[in-house]
Structure formats: structure tokens, C-alpha cells
């Protein structure tokens, strides 16, 4: 009888614990076809901007060549992406395939960044979660607070942060569109500065690391004016890496696959050195 009582007590405690965890602990999940496991997302990074962040590496005449360099290969269970349906899955190129849906996506900097971050400090990281948000052809004005792109970014960021995920940084690569006319180019600095401040406020992280990429190209004649504005952003824990001089696709606007790999590595190096990233 005593043994039966002990067994009933253990069973009761198990049921109570299970019910508590089921109702109080919500983990973002994804389907891993090999293990069907559930992962807690520890380190979340938001990828935002326009086409060079969304990824056009290897895209020629609206067709992606499908070439995957070693630096951007998937790492199942270690690098995840938040899909358009807000569920986690193993990350692979093209990262923005169901986000930047009106364009052909190829290789961007995100996977190279994630792989480099994991290599750079393997003791610190368990799982890296990438949140693609970039939209090709978008101008800085479309990313202002209250706009569709801004609201979608914060919605996806909130979903990514649920259940233990911690947003550790924003990767920003945008500005090519704002080189078309002098007015947008002259307003770029203040618009960008306000965007970073608003994002940090709404993500409740006043010193959230932001790593931005200074332009390698542009759609108009005011590339240097926008680049100057990017380099002059003076906010704590905002770092600029420079893509100028990296190889472009034949269209003269988008970075090549190898150039995207280089940008990803530069972003990772800057993030790892960030004062607030620990």
C-alpha cells in the first residue's frame, strides 16, 4: 500500500508539473525533419532593409543560380529562420523567399553572418535565430514608425522574442533607393537616425546593437550623399561596415554571391565586438 501511495504521489506531481509547463512555458518551435525537436531560440537577429539585405547574390535575369558557398551552408538545429508564417525552421538560402515575395531572392548576408557568429564564439551561442524583414526597392521613408514595413518588422520581432528568445541585434542594409533624388538623399540621415531610435524604443532595448552597411551602389546619382549620411550616424552601439568596392552583379546594383559572404562576415565581426553584446 505504501508503495502504491508513493507511485500515486509521483504521478500526481508529474501531472501538475506537465500542466504548468504546458500553460506557462511557450517555446518557439520549428520542424526539423531529422529529429522533430523543439528548440529554445536564444540569440535573435533582425535582418532589415532592401534588396541587398534580402539577397540577390547569384540572381541573373530574375533567375537564381542556386550556388551555395561553404560560408552560407545550413546548420540544422543551430541556425533557424522565422518564416513568413511566424514559425521557426532550419535556415537556408534564400532566407527571404517568403518575405520579399515580389522579387527573385538569392544569397544575402544573413547565413554568412550566422555561421561566422557561431564560429567566432561557439561557447556563447547555442542557436541563432534569423528574422528576415527586408523588402527590395524600399526607401527609408517606407520604414518610418507607423508604416507597413516598420509595423511588420516589429510584429515579427515580437513573435521571435516569445518563449525565451532574446533579440540581440539589428542588421540593416538599405539606401540604394534613396540615391534617386536630392531630397531623399538630404533627408536620409535624420530619417535613419529616427528609425534606429524608434526601433530601440519599441523593442524595449535602448542600446540594442545596430550594424548597418554603407552602400556599395545605388539606383541614382546621390550615392555618396547617402553614404556620408550613413557614416555620420552617431548613436551609441551603432556600427557601420562598408560594402564599397565589393563585386557587384552585372546589373551594377546588387552584390555578387561572394560579396554577400564578405558582408555577412563583416557584420558578424562588428556584432561580436559590440560593447552591449555579451
C-alpha positions in Angstrom: 0.0 0.0 0.0 2.8 2.4 0.9 4.5 1.8 -2.5 1.2 2.4 -4.3 0.8 5.6 -2.4 4.2 6.8 -3.4 3.6 5.9 -7.0 0.3 7.9 -7.0 2.1 10.9 -5.4 4.9 10.8 -8.1 2.2 10.5 -10.8 0.3 13.4 -9.3 3.4 15.6 -9.2 4.3 14.7 -12.8 0.8 15.7 -14.0 0.9 19.0 -12.1 4.4 19.8 -13.5 3.4 18.9 -17.0 0.2 21.1 -16.9 2.2 24.0 -15.5 4.8 23.8 -18.3 2.2 23.4 -20.9 0.4 26.6 -19.9 3.3 28.8 -18.7 6.3 27.9 -20.9 5.8 28.6 -24.6 8.7 27.8 -26.8 9.0 28.9 -30.4 9.2 25.7 -32.4 10.1 24.5 -35.8 10.1 21.2 -37.6 13.4 19.5 -38.0 12.8 16.7 -40.5 15.6 14.6 -38.9 14.9 15.0 -35.2 11.4 16.6 -34.9 12.9 18.5 -32.0 11.8 21.7 -30.2 14.4 24.4 -29.7 14.6 27.4 -27.5 15.8 30.4 -29.5 18.5 32.2 -27.5 20.0 34.7 -29.9 17.7 36.5 -32.4 18.9 38.9 -35.1 16.6 41.0 -37.3 17.6 41.4 -41.0 16.1 44.5 -42.5 16.5 46.9 -45.4 16.1 46.4 -49.1 17.3 44.1 -51.9 20.9 43.7 -50.9 19.8 42.5 -47.5 17.0 40.4 -48.9 19.7 38.8 -51.1 20.3 39.0 -54.9 23.6 37.1 -54.9 23.5 34.7 -57.9 20.4 36.2 -59.4 20.7 37.0 -63.1 17.7 37.9 -65.2 15.4 37.0 -62.4 16.8 33.5 -62.0 18.9 32.3 -59.1 21.8 30.0 -59.9 21.4 28.1 -56.7 25.1 28.2 -55.9 25.7 27.8 -52.1 29.3 28.7 -50.9 30.6 26.9 -47.8 30.1 30.0 -45.7 26.4 30.1 -46.2 25.6 26.4 -45.9 22.8 25.4 -43.5 23.5 24.2 -40.0 20.3 22.3 -38.9 19.4 22.9 -35.3 21.9 25.7 -35.0 20.7 28.4 -37.5 17.0 29.0 -37.8 14.8 31.4 -39.6 11.4 32.8 -38.7 9.3 32.1 -41.8 6.5 34.3 -43.2 4.0 32.3 -41.1 5.9 33.1 -37.9 7.1 29.6 -37.3 10.8 28.6 -36.9 12.5 26.3 -39.3 16.1 25.4 -40.3 17.5 28.3 -42.1 18.8 28.1 -45.7 19.1 30.3 -48.7 17.2 32.2 -49.9 16.4 33.5 -46.5 13.8 36.0 -47.8 12.0 33.7 -50.2 8.6 34.1 -48.4 9.2 37.7 -47.3 10.4 39.6 -50.3 7.8 37.8 -52.4 7.6 40.1 -55.4 11.3 39.6 -56.3 13.7 36.7 -57.0 15.8 36.2 -53.9 19.2 34.6 -53.8 22.2 34.7 -51.4 22.2 37.5 -48.9 24.5 38.3 -45.9 22.3 36.6 -43.3 23.6 33.0 -43.4 27.2 34.0 -43.7 26.7 36.3 -40.7 25.1 33.5 -38.6 27.8 31.0 -39.5 30.6 33.5 -38.7 29.0 34.4 -35.3 28.8 30.8 -34.3 32.4 30.2 -35.3 33.5 33.4 -33.6 32.3 32.5 -30.2 31.0 28.9 -30.0 30.9 28.9 -26.2 28.4 31.7 -26.1 25.8 30.5 -28.6 23.5 27.6 -28.8 21.0 28.6 -31.5 21.0 31.6 -33.8 17.5 32.8 -35.0 17.3 35.0 -38.1 14.3 37.1 -38.7 14.1 38.2 -42.4 12.3 41.5 -42.9 13.9 43.2 -45.9 11.9 44.3 -48.9 13.5 45.0 -52.3 13.2 48.6 -53.6 12.0 50.0 -50.3 13.0 53.6 -49.4 13.9 54.8 -45.9 10.6 56.7 -45.8 8.7 53.4 -46.0 10.4 52.2 -42.9 9.2 55.0 -40.6 7.3 54.2 -37.5 3.6 53.5 -38.2 4.3 52.5 -41.7 3.6 49.0 -43.1 7.2 47.8 -43.2 8.0 49.1 -39.7 4.9 47.5 -38.3 5.7 44.2 -39.9 9.2 44.3 -38.6 8.1 44.9 -35.0 5.3 42.3 -35.3 7.8 39.7 -36.5 10.3 40.8 -33.8 7.7 40.3 -31.1 6.9 36.8 -32.4 10.6 35.9 -32.4 11.1 37.1 -28.9 8.4 35.0 -27.4 9.2 32.0 -25.2 12.8 32.9 -24.3 14.2 34.3 -27.5 16.3 37.4 -27.0 16.7 40.0 -29.7 20.5 40.6 -29.8 20.8 42.9 -32.7 19.5 44.5 -35.9 21.3 44.2 -39.2 20.4 47.0 -41.6 21.4 47.3 -45.3 19.3 49.9 -47.2 19.6 53.2 -49.0 20.1 52.4 -52.7 16.5 53.7 -53.4 17.3 57.0 -51.6 20.0 57.9 -54.1 17.5 58.7 -56.8 16.7 62.3 -55.9 18.4 65.0 -53.9 15.6 65.5 -51.4 15.6 61.9 -50.2 19.4 61.8 -50.1 19.5 65.0 -47.9 16.8 63.7 -45.6 18.4 60.3 -45.2 20.5 60.9 -42.2 17.7 62.2 -40.0 15.2 59.5 -41.2 17.8 56.8 -40.5 18.6 58.2 -37.1 15.0 58.4 -36.1 14.4 54.8 -37.3 17.1 53.4 -35.1 15.9 55.3 -32.1 12.3 54.3 -32.7 13.2 50.6 -33.2 15.2 50.5 -29.9 12.3 52.2 -28.1 9.6 49.8 -29.5 11.8 46.8 -29.0 12.5 48.0 -25.4 16.2 47.8 -25.8 17.7 51.3 -25.7 21.3 50.1 -26.5 20.3 47.3 -28.9 23.3 46.8 -31.3 22.6 48.0 -34.8 25.1 47.1 -37.5 24.4 48.9 -40.8 26.1 48.5 -44.2 27.3 51.6 -46.0 26.2 51.4 -49.7 28.3 49.8 -52.4 25.9 51.0 -55.1 22.7 53.0 -55.8 19.8 53.5 -58.1 20.6 57.2 -58.7 23.4 59.7 -58.7 23.5 60.6 -55.0 25.3 57.5 -53.7 28.0 59.5 -51.9 25.5 61.8 -50.2 23.7 58.8 -48.7 27.0 57.1 -47.8 28.1 60.2 -46.0 24.8 60.2 -44.0 25.3 56.6 -43.1 28.8 57.2 -41.8 27.7 60.2 -39.8 25.1 58.4 -37.7 26.4 59.0 -34.2 24.4 56.8 -31.8 25.7 54.5 -29.1 26.3 51.0 -30.2 25.5 51.7 -33.9 28.3 50.4 -36.1 28.8 50.9 -39.8 30.6 48.4 -42.0 31.4 49.4 -45.6 30.5 47.5 -48.7 32.1 49.9 -51.1 34.4 48.2 -53.6 32.9 44.8 -53.3 32.0 42.9 -56.5 28.6 43.7 -58.0 26.3 41.7 -60.2 26.1 42.6 -63.9 23.2 44.9 -63.1 25.6 47.2 -61.2 23.3 47.5 -58.3 23.3 44.2 -56.4 26.2 42.4 -54.6 27.5 39.2 -56.0 27.3 36.0 -54.0 31.0 36.3 -52.8 30.4 39.9 -51.9 27.4 39.0 -49.8 29.5 36.5 -48.0 32.1 39.2 -47.2 29.3 41.5 -45.9 28.0 38.7 -43.7 31.5 38.2 -42.2 31.9 42.0 -41.6 28.5 42.2 -39.9 29.5 39.2 -37.6 32.8 40.7 -36.7 31.2 44.1 -35.8 28.4 42.3 -33.8 30.9 40.3 -31.8 32.9 43.4 -30.9 29.7 45.3 -29.9 30.0 46.6 -26.3 26.4 45.6 -25.5 26.7 42.2 -27.0 27.5 39.8 -24.2 
